């Protein structure tokens, strides 16, 4: 419902004497919206509270629809009610009676609003917190039925009732109204928390409990601003992604848990995504002391390699068989079929695993028999190779350097760079990324006796202000920071004297812009990217658009046989939960004593569900967990306890 002048309409529910609506009508009539758009966001500037969004969009309201649950006769018994109703109508608003805030669609059929306001909701009498929670829940569920797509919901509560860190003091969770949890049931996220600015509301008087004109204590009240979240898509297997590998064209399937990370364009030239901003920041800073050349051409996501070859060129990867996404083609198209686009004529099935018959063949007997030279000869002919979604840019960097050597290009003291998406099968954890953008620098560097310390000092001066430290371990110089852990590494090749720098741009972006969760980097919500449109310099903190996201913890237990692979379990959890599982920990195992069950082991995992990008309610989290239990039985053939 938008006025002809292009303004927006606000709905007020649960009014008592209509004094708030009358005061707001007067402000709108004067051409300002100070009552709704209060600049004092109490979450701004507090180190211990996540900052909220302030004035991302300027709100301009032109008409009010004020409603109350009571009949007209009951409402007019309040002091000043008749005068307030006259003010609302005289300034172009409307007043409706007997409107139930938990049945708004029935009471206001066919109407849509840009903003819905509910001040100090209460069930009446000395109702307990449970009844008031239900009131909020049913209000939110009803509210979204009459709320426009980008509309807002404002709920003002007395200090302590909301149960958020913005309350001073904060009540125990069980003794609060749990306003975030109730809003999440309707798919709403908390964007801001502001003081209830009653001082500007000339003539406002709360009717209080049972509408007896005994007002609430509004001086320390808080206004909670909610909006809809942008729904994330359910992970689906990408069916026809094609890359060129030399003269060979392949079409293959992307695993479902990785589908939302493919072809996002975060590192494109025109991108303002924080990973691109961090890359530019690093390269420009290093160019002051070093010659840096970044490869402009995009590198294919699918490469051909083997676990041994990956391990040889990726010193930071300990298990290239288990921690990589190996794809086994069942059909390779012939030359005649190269340019066809029919799925039946191309590769129609892939699966993940080791590139040969099994892990035992790849990592067991072959290594014990010392077949290093034979493996090297086989690799020249491509024997034993498989197709893998690149876990690092290092193999492709090696190929680039080999091509330059074949062309007899003179190697100058230049750091050759490349960046792109890499994919790794890592266990679920708060800062364990299955997909991230990597910046790789490789070259002889300047003629110095100690290039690693020199380059390390350059990075240290650049990143130390953000809490990055350096530590020597396993022959590498690691860059670390809390709470992320390892952000990258430096390495010097004793044979070629080359130096290599490998950096995780996603973790660095999270650190440099104070992004609380790496999954926010992949959010489709425009409110994320809008904060980087003006290319802020690193150090300017990101303002979360979802404040105080709730977490839900569930345990899952099952029996598994000898063919059990934990990596497959983690992949299934990622797919089933849509990356809402923030952490997963093995808390118990049990081996039975009976002879009949010697081959089965019971595992118990603890899963923590939380989302910084969209509303996650208790109902939704439980549904996801129940769905996961079902998938364990149907997909992995495990016996859920």
Helices and strands as residue ranges (DSSP letters): E 8-13, H 19-29, E 61-67, H 72-75, H 81-90, E 94-96, H 104-107, E 113-119, H 129-143, E 147-157, G 173-175, H 179-184, E 188-195, G 198-200, G 209-211, E 222-228, E 238-245, E 248-254, G 256-261, H 274-286, E 292-294, E 302-305, H 307-313, E 325-327, G 335-337, G 343-345, H 359-363, H 365-368, H 372-380, E 386-389, H 394-406, E 415-423, E 435-443, H 451-463, G 464-466, E 469-473, E 476-481, E 485-492, E 499-504, H 505-512, G 518-522, H 526-529, G 530-532, E 551-560, H 566-577, E 581-591, G 595-597, E 601-610, H 618-634, E 639-640
